[in-house]
Every structure is written in C-alpha cells, then in structure tokens.
Amino acid sequence: MDSISMMGDSRSPLFLTAPPSHHLRHTQACFLPNGTKSAVGNPETACLPSRSTVAILGSGDFSKCLTIRLLRRGFHVVVGSRHPKLAAQSFPHVVDVTHQEDAVGKSSIVFLAIRREHYSVLWDLKHLLEGKIVVDVSNNRRLNQYPESNAEYLASLLPDSIAVKGFNVISAWAMQQSCPKDASTQVFICSDSVEARQQIMELARQLNFLPVDMGTLSSSRDIENIPIQLFPGWKGPVLAAIALSIFFFAYSFVRDIIHPYVKYKQSDFYKIPLEMVNRTLPTVAITLLALVYLAGQLAAAHQLYYGTKYRHFPHWLEGWLQSRKQMGLLSFFLAAVHVVYSLCLPMRRSERYLLLNTAYQQVHANVENAWNEEEVWRVEMYVSFGIMSLGLLSLLAITSIPSVHSTLNWREFSFIQSTLGYVALLIATFHGLLFGWKRAFEEEAYRFYLPPSFVVALALPVCVILGKVLMLLPCVARKLHQIRRGVDSSHYQRLEPVGLAAHVSPERVTVM
C-alpha cells in the first residue's frame, strides 16, 4: 500500500509519519474527505483542500457552526434533518438542507451531531451508512454516564460503518472563529480504522485545527470525559492549599486571638477578617512553594537509593510530581493576594486608632525621637525581599503559560523553573526570617507554648533549601548526574532503554 502523507500543516511535526528512505521515491497518497486517494508527486501540494462534500446529521448549534467552518474552507455541506424546511432557515442558502436519507447518500463522511438518546434514528439509515465514515461528536452530561462510550455504542449499532470519535472537545463558539487565539485548537481523534483516522485528521488540519491521534476506539471514553472534567489536575493541589489554610488559620487564631482573651480578657476578634487572613496567606504560599521543590528532591533521593532512573516512582510521588505546576500557581496567587491585603492594612480604622494612641503615649512620655535604627533596617529589608520574591514568582507563573513555554528551549525553561525557583524560595525564606527577627527567641512569643506562626511556616522551606545544598555537594551531584545519564550504579554500566526508547539518547530520557 502506498505510504500515507500527513503534510497538510507544517506546524504539526509531531503528527508527520516519515516513511522509510526506500519509499521516498514512490508517489505518496493522501485521503481526501470524499474518501478517495489523491496521488501527488510534490509534497508541498499534498492534501490541499478540495471542494468535497461532507454530510452532517443534526441541525443544532454545533451543526451550524461546523457547517460555517466547512464552507469557509471550501467544502460543500449537506445537512440532514428530520424537518428540513424548518432547519433550512438557520443555515446559509448555499447549504443543502434535506432529509437525513438524502444527506447520507451524498457523502462518504457523515458527522453525527445528535445526542446519544437519538441514535435510534440511525437504525433506518443503517443500510445507507455501510462503508461510510461516521464521526461521533457527542458528549455526555456526566463522567462515565454509560457502561460504554458513545462512539463504542455507535460502532455496535452500525457494525458495517467506520466509527470515528472526534471534534467533541471543540466548542461551538471556537468552531465559529476563523483562527481562535483564546481557545484550544486540539482535536482528539480515535478509530479502529487507521485509514479513517488519518482521513479525519487531515480534514481537521484543513479546518485549521491540530489533530491528536489517540489510537483505537477504546480511547473514546477518555476523549468524551475531557470536556466535562472540572480541573482534574487541580483537585490535589487545591485540597492541599485548603488544608494548609485551615491549619495555619486555626493555629494563628489560637495564639493571637484566644490567648489574649483567656489571659488578659483582651478582645482581638476584630482582627479575624483582615489581619488573621493576611497572616495565613503567606504561610500557605511559602509552604506550597516548598512542596513544589520537595517533590523533586524526593524523586532524586529515590533514584540515588535504587541507583537507577528506570525504576518507577511510587504512585503518590508520581501524582505529586505532576501537580507541581498547579501548586506553584496557587503559591503565586496566594502571595499576590497577601500583597493586596498588606497594602490595605493601614486603611483600617483600628490601625488609625492604634497610631493615635501610640502618638499620645509618646507625647505623654515626653519622647521627641522614637527612631529605631534596627527596626528601620529590618522593615526595609523585609519589604525589599518580599517584592523580589513576588517578582520571581511572577516570572515562574508567566513561563508556565503554554504560549510562553513554547518559545523557550528546555535549558531556558529548566533554568527559570528550577534555578530561579529555588532563588525565589530562598528570598521568600529570608523575607519570613526578617519578619520574625528576634521574636523566635523571646519567651513571650510562645503563647500556649506554641511557637510563632512564621517559625512553623519556615520549617519546611529551610529543610528544602538544606536538601538542595546537599544535592549540590560534588559527591552527590556527580552520582545523581551519572544515574540520570543512564548509568546503573550497581553494575557501573550504561543500560539500554527498552522498546521505543532504544533509539533515544539516554541524556534525553528523564523521569523528572
């Protein structure tokens, strides 16, 4: 069989199939939406859009937007509806809106833009859909709503047709945009037929989408779950942030609100809405930032302990490593909110009363100059380090944006996220130390025998920084570098990767 060319878009090198060198001299073929092969001798003219016919069953919003998209790319569209006269009012006049039986007979590719509950109408069209590609674009209302996916159910209803799952992750709004810049253009496609899968992927490219080959139809359940998932990668980090917030807020509440009330009958409950929240935000932010880099250190310790990088991490560590981006973004968000709260502290009415009371006490004590050189330097450095740490966190957050990330090579991205990330953690730790200053050594600071909040918050960041220093020691760094290059410490020989990784340089094989 002729080799299949997928050169419709030079921006998608990951989806190009490179044939063996002895086949390059032969004429390549690409599958067009009408089901025919187009032999081409010049790869630059391969798979160009042609005025082919595409059928769509259904006349809803998605059908209308898909029709407009196809028309813009030069396709002829036939829409099948149960009420063609009524549906024709919602489509451009160049669209052939007809009965479903007529629409199916005019194209070899049929988009099924109806819900699963209405698949029963396909029973009367079963004989007309034999040998045709049926693209299922439906979604469910909740995760794993049915025992099998909609596409698998469709394949069982139409065994003589070729079922393809795709285009369900593209919204009707994104379908209307010529070049959507603020919406994802990825189209996940799967089918048991390789030729049908390649044909729909080529059609997606002609519509200015980025197709992703998901393999056989068994992947359709995962594709259908994508649009209805609610931040699947954020559940763990958000729960961790909430748990830390509850802990630090309760800890500060006991020390700074309950203790004065019990011991001195002093009511400081007015501090809860602003001051207590502002004390909680930075402690959670720096703890989350420390957790981001603690995961990498645990992974490095795992590799050092077993002497190889080919041993799988525990599941809990795998999930932790995959959640580092989300934890870092939450840390940046909490730090930014902490800055806003800090700027609002002087605006409080209570702060004005305290300022007036302090001024009165100074006048009453006949104190002309209350300047404290040590306190001035402490606050100046404390604020400066806070600004620097927030600036570095902003840089880390910006480079995690996919559009910015794609402009950086791996070394640049690693330098920003790893090296500058540790610098941000170090500066944030200094920020916390300068905030506490001597209070960690004062007896009255330990209320209910509990250390100040900043001492508890800085315990983990200090441990992470010390762990990084340990990893930078020549004896440890050299061994870790050898392990990540593929050298087994137990046999002192380079291991050859198995399977597809056998042709990849060991320097590029990493589990971090």
C-alpha positions as CSV (number, residue, x, y, z in Angstrom):
1,M,0.0,0.0,0.0
2,D,1.2,3.5,-0.7
3,S,2.6,5.4,2.2
4,I,0.3,7.9,3.8
5,S,1.3,11.5,3.7
6,M,0.1,13.8,6.5
7,M,1.8,17.0,5.4
8,G,-1.2,19.3,5.5
9,D,0.3,21.6,8.1
10,S,4.0,22.2,8.6
11,R,3.2,23.4,12.2
12,S,2.4,19.8,13.3
13,P,5.7,17.9,13.1
14,L,4.6,15.5,15.8
15,F,1.9,14.1,13.5
16,L,4.1,13.5,10.5
17,T,4.8,10.0,9.5
18,A,8.2,9.5,8.0
19,P,8.3,6.6,5.6
20,P,11.4,4.5,5.1
21,S,14.0,6.0,2.9
22,H,13.5,3.5,0.1
23,H,9.8,4.5,-0.2
24,L,10.5,8.2,-0.6
25,R,10.9,7.8,-4.4
26,H,7.4,6.5,-4.7
27,T,4.3,8.6,-5.2
28,Q,2.6,9.4,-1.9
29,A,-1.2,9.3,-1.4
30,C,-3.4,11.2,1.0
31,F,-7.0,10.6,1.8
32,L,-9.5,13.3,0.9
33,P,-12.8,13.9,2.6
34,N,-14.7,12.3,-0.2
35,G,-13.0,9.0,0.6
36,T,-10.7,8.9,-2.5
37,K,-6.9,8.9,-2.6
38,S,-5.1,11.8,-4.2
39,A,-1.7,10.8,-5.6
40,V,0.8,13.6,-5.5
41,G,4.4,13.9,-6.6
42,N,5.2,17.1,-4.8
43,P,4.8,17.1,-1.0
44,E,4.1,20.8,-1.0
45,T,0.9,20.3,-2.9
46,A,-0.2,17.3,-1.0
47,C,-3.6,17.2,0.7
48,L,-4.8,20.6,-0.4
49,P,-8.4,21.4,0.4
50,S,-10.8,20.4,-2.4
51,R,-14.5,21.1,-2.8
52,S,-15.6,17.8,-1.3
53,T,-18.9,17.0,0.2
54,V,-19.4,16.5,3.9
55,A,-22.7,15.4,5.4
56,I,-23.9,16.4,8.9
57,L,-26.8,14.8,10.6
58,G,-28.4,17.2,13.0
59,S,-29.4,20.9,12.9
60,G,-28.3,22.2,16.3
61,D,-25.8,24.9,17.3
62,F,-22.8,22.6,16.7
63,S,-24.0,21.6,13.3
64,K,-24.5,25.2,12.3
65,C,-21.0,26.2,13.4
66,L,-19.4,23.2,11.9
67,T,-21.2,23.9,8.6
68,I,-19.9,27.5,8.6
69,R,-16.4,26.3,9.3
70,L,-16.5,23.8,6.4
71,L,-17.9,26.4,4.0
72,R,-15.1,28.7,4.8
73,R,-12.6,26.0,3.9
74,G,-14.2,25.3,0.5
75,F,-16.3,22.2,1.3
76,H,-19.8,21.6,0.1
77,V,-22.0,20.7,3.1
78,V,-25.2,18.6,3.2
79,V,-27.3,18.8,6.4
80,G,-29.7,16.1,7.2
81,S,-32.7,17.0,9.4
82,R,-36.0,15.5,10.4
83,H,-37.6,18.8,9.5
84,P,-35.5,20.2,6.6
85,K,-37.8,23.1,5.7
86,L,-37.7,24.5,9.3
87,A,-34.0,23.8,9.7
88,A,-33.1,25.5,6.3
89,Q,-33.9,28.9,7.8
90,S,-30.9,28.6,10.2
91,F,-28.3,27.7,7.5
92,P,-26.8,29.7,4.7
93,H,-28.5,29.4,1.3
94,V,-25.5,27.5,-0.2
95,V,-26.1,24.6,2.3
96,D,-28.1,21.7,1.0
97,V,-30.6,21.1,3.9
98,T,-32.5,17.9,3.2
99,H,-33.8,14.7,4.7
100,Q,-31.4,12.5,6.6
101,E,-31.6,9.7,4.0
102,D,-30.7,12.1,1.1
103,A,-27.8,13.7,3.1
104,V,-26.2,10.3,4.0
105,G,-26.2,9.2,0.3
106,K,-24.3,12.3,-0.8
107,S,-21.0,11.9,1.2
108,S,-18.7,9.2,2.4
109,I,-18.0,11.2,5.6
110,V,-21.0,11.8,7.9
111,F,-20.8,13.9,11.1
112,L,-23.2,12.8,13.7
113,A,-24.2,15.9,15.6
114,I,-27.0,14.4,17.6
115,R,-27.2,13.2,21.2
116,R,-26.9,9.5,22.1
117,E,-30.6,9.4,23.1
118,H,-31.5,10.0,19.4
119,Y,-29.2,7.3,18.0
120,S,-32.3,5.2,17.4
121,V,-33.0,7.2,14.2
122,L,-29.8,5.7,12.7
123,W,-31.5,2.3,12.5
124,D,-33.4,3.3,9.4
125,L,-30.2,4.6,7.9
126,K,-28.1,1.6,8.6
127,H,-28.0,0.3,5.1
128,L,-27.1,3.7,3.7
129,L,-24.2,4.1,6.1
130,E,-22.5,0.9,5.1
131,G,-18.8,1.5,4.4
132,K,-19.0,5.2,5.3
133,I,-17.1,7.1,8.0
134,V,-19.4,8.2,10.8
135,V,-17.8,10.9,13.1
136,D,-19.4,11.0,16.5
137,V,-19.1,14.5,18.1
138,S,-21.4,13.9,21.0
139,N,-20.6,14.4,24.7
140,N,-22.3,13.2,27.9
141,R,-23.7,15.2,30.8
142,R,-21.5,13.5,33.5
143,L,-18.4,11.3,33.7
144,N,-18.8,7.7,32.7
145,Q,-22.6,8.1,32.3
146,Y,-22.9,4.9,30.3
147,P,-21.2,1.5,30.5
148,E,-19.6,2.1,27.1
149,S,-18.6,5.3,25.3
150,N,-21.0,6.9,22.8
151,A,-18.6,6.1,20.0
152,E,-18.4,2.4,21.0
153,Y,-22.2,2.3,21.3
154,L,-22.4,3.8,17.8
155,A,-20.0,1.2,16.4
156,S,-22.2,-1.6,17.9
157,L,-25.3,-0.1,16.2
158,L,-23.5,0.3,12.9
159,P,-21.1,-2.6,12.5
160,D,-20.8,-2.1,8.8
161,S,-19.8,1.6,9.1
162,I,-16.5,3.0,10.3
163,A,-16.9,4.8,13.6
164,V,-14.6,7.7,14.5
165,K,-14.6,9.8,17.6
166,G,-13.5,13.4,17.3
167,F,-14.3,17.2,17.4
168,N,-16.2,16.8,20.7
169,V,-13.7,18.9,22.6
170,I,-14.2,21.9,20.3
171,S,-17.0,24.2,21.4
172,A,-19.5,25.7,19.0
173,W,-18.0,29.1,19.8
174,A,-14.5,28.1,18.9
175,M,-15.8,26.4,15.7
176,Q,-17.1,29.8,14.5
177,Q,-13.8,31.6,14.9
178,S,-11.5,31.6,11.8
179,C,-8.4,31.4,13.9
180,P,-9.3,31.1,17.6
181,K,-6.5,32.5,19.7
182,D,-8.1,32.2,23.1
183,A,-9.4,28.6,22.7
184,S,-7.7,25.3,22.3
185,T,-7.4,24.0,18.7
186,Q,-6.6,20.4,19.6
187,V,-8.9,17.8,18.2
188,F,-8.6,14.3,19.7
189,I,-9.4,11.6,17.2
190,C,-9.6,7.8,17.6
191,S,-10.9,4.9,15.5
192,D,-10.2,1.3,14.9
193,S,-9.6,2.1,11.3
194,V,-6.2,3.6,10.6
195,E,-7.2,5.0,7.2
196,A,-10.4,6.6,8.6
197,R,-8.4,8.1,11.4
198,Q,-5.8,9.6,9.1
199,Q,-8.6,10.9,6.8
200,I,-10.4,12.7,9.6
201,M,-7.1,14.0,11.0
202,E,-6.4,15.5,7.5
203,L,-9.8,17.0,7.5
204,A,-9.1,18.6,10.9
205,R,-5.9,20.2,9.6
206,Q,-7.8,21.6,6.6
207,L,-10.1,23.2,9.1
208,N,-7.1,24.8,10.9
209,F,-7.3,22.5,13.9
210,L,-4.5,20.5,15.5
211,P,-5.3,16.8,15.4
212,V,-4.1,14.4,18.1
213,D,-4.1,10.7,17.2
214,M,-5.5,8.8,20.3
215,G,-5.3,5.4,18.7
216,T,-8.2,2.9,18.7
217,L,-11.8,3.5,19.5
218,S,-11.2,2.2,23.1
219,S,-9.8,5.7,23.8
220,S,-13.1,7.3,23.1
221,R,-14.2,7.1,26.7
222,D,-11.3,9.3,27.7
223,I,-11.9,11.7,24.9
224,E,-15.6,12.1,25.9
225,N,-14.6,12.7,29.5
226,I,-12.3,15.6,28.6
227,P,-15.0,18.4,28.1
228,I,-16.9,17.6,31.3
229,Q,-13.9,17.3,33.7
230,L,-13.6,20.1,36.2
231,F,-10.0,20.9,36.7
232,P,-8.8,17.3,37.0
233,G,-5.2,18.2,37.7
234,W,-6.1,20.8,40.4
235,K,-8.0,18.6,42.9
236,G,-5.0,17.6,44.9
237,P,-3.2,21.0,45.0
238,V,-6.4,22.8,45.9
239,L,-7.2,20.4,48.7
240,A,-3.7,20.7,50.0
241,A,-4.0,24.5,49.9
242,I,-7.3,24.4,51.7
243,A,-6.0,22.0,54.4
244,L,-2.9,24.2,54.9
245,S,-5.1,27.3,55.1
246,I,-7.3,25.8,57.8
247,F,-4.3,24.6,59.8
248,F,-2.5,27.9,59.8
249,F,-5.6,30.0,60.3
250,A,-6.6,27.8,63.3
251,Y,-3.0,27.9,64.6
252,S,-2.9,31.8,64.4
253,F,-6.4,32.0,65.9
254,V,-5.4,30.1,69.0
255,R,-2.2,32.0,69.5
256,D,-3.3,35.6,68.6
257,I,-7.0,35.7,69.5
258,I,-7.8,33.0,72.1
259,H,-4.6,33.5,74.2
260,P,-5.0,37.3,74.8
261,Y,-8.7,36.8,75.5
262,V,-8.0,34.0,78.0
263,K,-5.0,35.6,79.7
264,Y,-5.8,39.3,79.6
265,K,-9.5,39.4,78.7
266,Q,-8.5,41.3,75.6
267,S,-10.9,41.1,72.7
268,D,-9.0,41.0,69.4
269,F,-11.7,39.3,67.4
270,Y,-11.8,42.3,65.0
271,K,-8.5,41.0,63.5
272,I,-10.2,37.9,62.0
273,P,-11.4,39.4,58.7
274,L,-8.2,41.1,57.6
275,E,-5.2,40.5,59.8
276,M,-5.7,36.8,60.5
277,V,-6.3,36.1,56.8
278,N,-3.2,38.1,55.9
279,R,-1.1,36.0,58.3
280,T,-2.5,32.8,56.8
281,L,-1.9,33.7,53.1
282,P,2.0,34.0,53.2
283,T,2.4,30.9,55.3
284,V,0.4,28.8,52.9
285,A,2.1,30.4,49.9
286,I,5.6,29.6,51.0
287,T,4.7,26.1,52.2
288,L,3.2,25.3,48.8
289,L,6.3,26.7,47.1
290,A,8.5,24.5,49.3
291,L,6.3,21.4,48.4
292,V,6.9,22.1,44.7
293,Y,10.6,21.6,45.1
294,L,10.4,18.9,47.8
295,A,8.8,16.5,45.3
296,G,11.9,16.8,43.0
297,Q,14.2,16.2,45.9
298,L,12.3,13.1,46.9
299,A,12.5,11.9,43.3
300,A,16.2,12.4,43.3
301,A,16.6,10.6,46.6
302,H,14.6,7.7,45.2
303,Q,17.0,7.5,42.2
304,L,20.0,7.7,44.5
305,Y,18.7,5.0,46.8
306,Y,18.0,2.5,44.0
307,G,20.9,3.6,41.8
308,T,18.9,3.9,38.6
309,K,16.4,6.1,36.9
310,Y,14.5,3.3,35.3
311,R,12.6,2.3,38.5
312,H,9.1,3.7,38.6
313,F,8.3,6.2,41.3
314,P,5.5,5.3,43.8
315,H,2.1,6.4,42.7
316,W,1.8,9.1,45.4
317,L,5.1,10.6,44.2
318,E,4.1,10.4,40.6
319,G,0.9,12.4,41.4
320,W,2.9,14.9,43.5
321,L,5.4,15.5,40.6
322,Q,2.6,16.0,38.1
323,S,0.9,18.6,40.5
324,R,3.9,20.9,40.9
325,K,2.7,23.4,38.3
326,Q,-0.7,23.8,40.0
327,M,0.9,24.1,43.4
328,G,3.3,26.8,42.1
329,L,0.5,28.8,40.6
330,L,-1.5,28.6,43.8
331,S,1.5,29.8,45.7
332,F,1.8,32.8,43.4
333,F,-1.9,33.5,43.7
334,L,-1.8,33.5,47.5
335,A,1.3,35.6,47.6
336,A,-0.3,38.2,45.3
337,V,-3.4,38.3,47.5
338,H,-1.1,38.7,50.5
339,V,0.4,41.8,48.9
340,V,-3.1,43.3,48.4
341,Y,-4.1,42.6,52.0
342,S,-0.8,44.1,53.3
343,L,-1.4,47.3,51.3
344,C,-4.9,47.5,52.9
345,L,-3.7,47.1,56.5
346,P,-3.0,50.9,57.0
347,M,-6.5,51.7,55.8
348,R,-8.2,50.1,58.7
349,R,-10.0,52.2,61.3
350,S,-8.3,50.1,64.1
351,E,-4.9,51.0,62.7
352,R,-5.7,54.7,62.9
353,Y,-6.8,54.4,66.5
354,L,-3.6,52.5,67.3
355,L,-1.5,55.1,65.6
356,L,-3.2,57.9,67.6
357,N,-2.8,56.0,70.8
358,T,0.9,55.5,70.1
359,A,1.4,59.2,69.3
360,Y,-0.4,60.2,72.5
361,Q,1.7,57.8,74.6
362,Q,4.9,59.2,73.0
363,V,3.9,62.8,73.8
364,H,2.8,61.9,77.3
365,A,6.2,60.2,77.9
366,N,7.9,63.3,76.5
367,V,9.7,61.3,73.8
368,E,10.8,63.5,71.0
369,N,12.5,60.9,68.7
370,A,11.3,57.3,68.6
371,W,13.7,56.3,65.8
372,N,14.9,52.7,66.0
373,E,17.7,52.1,63.5
374,E,17.5,48.3,63.8
375,E,13.7,48.2,63.2
376,V,14.1,50.6,60.2
377,W,16.7,48.3,58.6
378,R,14.7,45.2,59.4
379,V,11.5,46.5,57.8
380,E,13.3,48.0,54.8
381,M,15.0,44.6,54.0
382,Y,11.8,42.7,54.9
383,V,9.8,44.6,52.3
384,S,12.5,44.5,49.7
385,F,12.9,40.7,49.9
386,G,9.1,40.3,49.7
387,I,9.0,42.4,46.5
388,M,11.8,40.4,44.9
389,S,10.3,37.0,45.8
390,L,6.9,38.1,44.3
391,G,8.7,39.3,41.2
392,L,10.4,35.9,40.7
393,L,7.2,34.1,41.4
394,S,5.5,36.2,38.7
395,L,8.3,35.1,36.3
396,L,7.7,31.5,37.2
397,A,4.0,31.8,36.6
398,I,4.3,33.6,33.3
399,T,6.7,31.0,31.9
400,S,4.3,28.2,32.8
401,I,1.8,29.6,30.3
402,P,1.9,27.3,27.2
403,S,2.3,30.1,24.7
404,V,5.3,31.5,26.6
405,H,6.6,28.0,27.4
406,S,6.7,27.1,23.7
407,T,9.1,29.9,23.0
408,L,11.7,28.6,25.4
409,N,14.0,25.7,24.9
410,W,14.4,23.1,27.6
411,R,17.5,24.6,29.1
412,E,15.9,28.0,29.4
413,F,12.7,26.7,30.9
414,S,14.6,24.5,33.3
415,F,16.8,27.4,34.4
416,I,13.8,29.6,35.1
417,Q,11.6,27.0,36.8
418,S,14.4,25.2,38.8
419,T,17.2,27.6,39.4
420,L,15.2,30.8,39.7
421,G,12.5,28.9,41.5
422,Y,15.0,27.9,44.3
423,V,16.2,31.5,44.4
424,A,12.6,32.7,44.9
425,L,12.1,30.2,47.7
426,L,15.4,31.3,49.3
427,I,14.4,35.0,49.1
428,A,10.9,34.3,50.4
429,T,12.5,32.4,53.3
430,F,14.7,35.5,54.1
431,H,11.5,37.6,53.9
432,G,9.9,35.4,56.6
433,L,13.0,35.4,58.8
434,L,13.3,39.2,58.7
435,F,9.6,39.4,59.6
436,G,10.1,37.3,62.7
437,W,13.6,38.6,63.5
438,K,14.2,38.1,67.3
439,R,10.7,37.0,68.2
440,A,11.6,33.4,67.7
441,F,13.9,33.7,70.8
442,E,11.6,35.7,73.0
443,E,9.7,33.7,75.7
444,E,6.5,35.8,75.5
445,A,6.2,34.9,71.8
446,Y,5.5,31.3,72.7
447,R,1.8,31.6,73.6
448,F,0.3,28.4,75.0
449,Y,3.8,27.0,74.5
450,L,3.3,27.3,70.7
451,P,6.0,28.8,68.5
452,P,5.1,31.8,66.4
453,S,3.4,31.1,63.0
454,F,6.4,32.2,61.0
455,V,8.6,29.6,62.7
456,V,6.2,26.8,61.8
457,A,5.8,28.1,58.2
458,L,9.6,28.4,57.6
459,A,10.4,24.9,58.9
460,L,9.7,23.2,55.6
461,P,11.3,25.8,53.3
462,V,14.5,25.7,55.4
463,C,14.6,21.9,55.1
464,V,14.1,22.1,51.3
465,I,16.9,24.6,51.0
466,L,19.2,22.5,53.1
467,G,18.2,19.5,50.9
468,K,19.1,21.4,47.8
469,V,22.5,22.3,49.3
470,L,23.0,18.6,50.0
471,M,22.2,17.7,46.4
472,L,24.7,20.3,45.1
473,L,27.6,18.6,47.0
474,P,30.1,17.2,44.4
475,C,29.9,13.6,45.6
476,V,26.0,13.6,45.5
477,A,25.7,15.7,42.3
478,R,28.1,13.5,40.4
479,K,26.4,10.3,41.3
480,L,23.0,11.8,40.5
481,H,24.2,13.1,37.2
482,Q,25.5,9.6,36.2
483,I,22.2,8.0,37.2
484,R,20.2,10.4,35.0
485,R,22.6,9.7,32.1
486,G,21.5,6.0,32.4
487,V,24.4,4.5,34.3
488,D,23.4,1.7,36.7
489,S,25.4,2.2,40.0
490,S,25.2,-1.4,40.9
491,H,26.9,-2.7,37.7
492,Y,28.6,0.6,36.6
493,Q,27.4,0.2,33.0
494,R,25.1,2.1,30.8
495,L,21.7,0.5,30.5
496,E,20.0,0.4,27.1
497,P,16.4,1.6,27.1
498,V,13.7,-0.8,26.1
499,G,11.3,-0.5,23.2
500,L,10.8,2.8,21.5
501,A,13.4,4.5,23.9
502,A,16.2,2.3,22.4
503,H,16.7,4.9,19.7
504,V,16.7,7.9,22.0
505,S,19.8,9.4,23.6
506,P,20.0,8.4,27.3
507,E,20.6,12.1,28.1
508,R,17.1,12.9,26.8
509,V,15.4,10.1,28.7
510,T,14.3,11.5,32.0
511,V,11.6,10.7,34.5
512,M,11.7,14.1,36.2
